[in-house]
């Protein structure tokens, strides 16, 4: 027959299995409490008070008097030519008296280089980018080939922008090419 230890083991396993099925209370899903929504308070909206400015009649201007016809002036003797008549002086031209403001220089931050310094910086970026692109190993996937072609195109566009002296555009293109080159060499 069975040994007492085997019987004990069977009883312990059966007891544990039965104890797992016993619950002290049946679980019944509880309905969430209903929320009581208060009624909407009555709204009292007063119409805005419109204050109309007093109506002033438009000023009535008398009709302009008809201009007398221009009469040719008789020529004066040479002695009167040296005297200047203040009535005959033409009124000063308003546009001629207002000085034209100097042209506004392009806005640049203090750190933005100009001229030869900017050209040198763009050339340095292009040189370092070319060195990075030369380090790219030859077995390339299609995506990496496309990135390499794009970087070279950005470098070419930067060179063209330098020739046109568009320094900001040249720097931007050179930095884009450099970023792509860094990504290609990091893999």
TAWOGI-V831888 format. One record per residue. N is the residue number from 0. RES is the residue in three letters. NEAR is the number of other ideal C-beta (glycine too) atoms within 12 Angstrom. Layout:
# TAWOGI-V831888
n=N res=RES near=NEAR
n=N res=RES near=NEAR
This chain:
# TAWOGI-V831888
n=0 res=UNK near=5
n=1 res=UNK near=10
n=2 res=UNK near=9
n=3 res=UNK near=10
n=4 res=UNK near=10
n=5 res=UNK near=12
n=6 res=UNK near=13
n=7 res=UNK near=13
n=8 res=UNK near=14
n=9 res=UNK near=15
n=10 res=UNK near=15
n=11 res=UNK near=14
n=12 res=UNK near=14
n=13 res=UNK near=14
n=14 res=UNK near=14
n=15 res=UNK near=13
n=16 res=UNK near=12
n=17 res=UNK near=11
n=18 res=UNK near=12
n=19 res=UNK near=10
n=20 res=UNK near=10
n=21 res=UNK near=11
n=22 res=UNK near=8
n=23 res=UNK near=7
n=24 res=UNK near=6
n=25 res=UNK near=7
n=26 res=UNK near=7
n=27 res=UNK near=6
n=28 res=UNK near=6
n=29 res=UNK near=6
n=30 res=UNK near=6
n=31 res=UNK near=6
n=32 res=UNK near=6
n=33 res=UNK near=6
n=34 res=UNK near=6
n=35 res=UNK near=6
n=36 res=UNK near=6
n=37 res=UNK near=6
n=38 res=UNK near=6
n=39 res=UNK near=6
n=40 res=UNK near=6
n=41 res=UNK near=6
n=42 res=UNK near=6
n=43 res=UNK near=6
n=44 res=UNK near=6
n=45 res=UNK near=6
n=46 res=UNK near=6
n=47 res=UNK near=6
n=48 res=UNK near=6
n=49 res=UNK near=6
n=50 res=UNK near=6
n=51 res=UNK near=7
n=52 res=UNK near=6
n=53 res=UNK near=6
n=54 res=UNK near=6
n=55 res=UNK near=8
n=56 res=UNK near=6
n=57 res=UNK near=6
n=58 res=UNK near=6
n=59 res=UNK near=7
n=60 res=UNK near=7
n=61 res=UNK near=6
n=62 res=UNK near=6
n=63 res=UNK near=6
n=64 res=UNK near=7
n=65 res=UNK near=6
n=66 res=UNK near=7
n=67 res=UNK near=6
n=68 res=UNK near=6
n=69 res=UNK near=6
n=70 res=UNK near=7
n=71 res=UNK near=6
n=72 res=UNK near=10
n=73 res=UNK near=7
n=74 res=UNK near=8
n=75 res=UNK near=12
n=76 res=UNK near=9
n=77 res=UNK near=8
n=78 res=UNK near=7
n=79 res=UNK near=13
n=80 res=UNK near=11
n=81 res=UNK near=9
n=82 res=UNK near=12
n=83 res=UNK near=10
n=84 res=UNK near=12
n=85 res=UNK near=8
n=86 res=UNK near=9
n=87 res=UNK near=12
n=88 res=UNK near=8
n=89 res=UNK near=10
n=90 res=UNK near=11
n=91 res=UNK near=9
n=92 res=UNK near=8
n=93 res=UNK near=7
n=94 res=UNK near=9
n=95 res=UNK near=10
n=96 res=UNK near=9
n=97 res=UNK near=9
n=98 res=UNK near=7
n=99 res=UNK near=8
n=100 res=UNK near=7
n=101 res=UNK near=6
n=102 res=UNK near=6
n=103 res=UNK near=7
n=104 res=UNK near=8
n=105 res=UNK near=11
n=106 res=UNK near=9
n=107 res=UNK near=15
n=108 res=UNK near=9
n=109 res=UNK near=7
n=110 res=UNK near=9
n=111 res=UNK near=15
n=112 res=UNK near=19
n=113 res=UNK near=20
n=114 res=UNK near=13
n=115 res=UNK near=13
n=116 res=UNK near=16
n=117 res=UNK near=26
n=118 res=UNK near=26
n=119 res=UNK near=19
n=120 res=UNK near=26
n=121 res=UNK near=37
n=122 res=UNK near=22
n=123 res=UNK near=20
n=124 res=UNK near=33
n=125 res=UNK near=34
n=126 res=UNK near=21
n=127 res=UNK near=23
n=128 res=UNK near=35
n=129 res=UNK near=25
n=130 res=UNK near=18
n=131 res=UNK near=26
n=132 res=UNK near=31
n=133 res=UNK near=17
n=134 res=UNK near=17
n=135 res=UNK near=27
n=136 res=UNK near=13
n=137 res=UNK near=12
n=138 res=UNK near=9
n=139 res=UNK near=17
n=140 res=UNK near=14
n=141 res=UNK near=10
n=142 res=UNK near=14
n=143 res=UNK near=23
n=144 res=UNK near=16
n=145 res=UNK near=15
n=146 res=UNK near=28
n=147 res=UNK near=31
n=148 res=UNK near=20
n=149 res=UNK near=23
n=150 res=UNK near=35
n=151 res=UNK near=27
n=152 res=UNK near=19
n=153 res=UNK near=33
n=154 res=UNK near=34
n=155 res=UNK near=21
n=156 res=UNK near=25
n=157 res=UNK near=36
n=158 res=UNK near=26
n=159 res=UNK near=19
n=160 res=UNK near=26
n=161 res=UNK near=28
n=162 res=UNK near=15
n=163 res=UNK near=15
n=164 res=UNK near=16
n=165 res=UNK near=21
n=166 res=UNK near=29
n=167 res=UNK near=25
n=168 res=UNK near=22
n=169 res=UNK near=32
n=170 res=UNK near=30
n=171 res=UNK near=21
n=172 res=UNK near=32
n=173 res=UNK near=38
n=174 res=UNK near=25
n=175 res=UNK near=27
n=176 res=UNK near=38
n=177 res=UNK near=30
n=178 res=UNK near=22
n=179 res=UNK near=30
n=180 res=UNK near=33
n=181 res=UNK near=22
n=182 res=UNK near=21
n=183 res=UNK near=30
n=184 res=UNK near=23
n=185 res=UNK near=13
n=186 res=UNK near=17
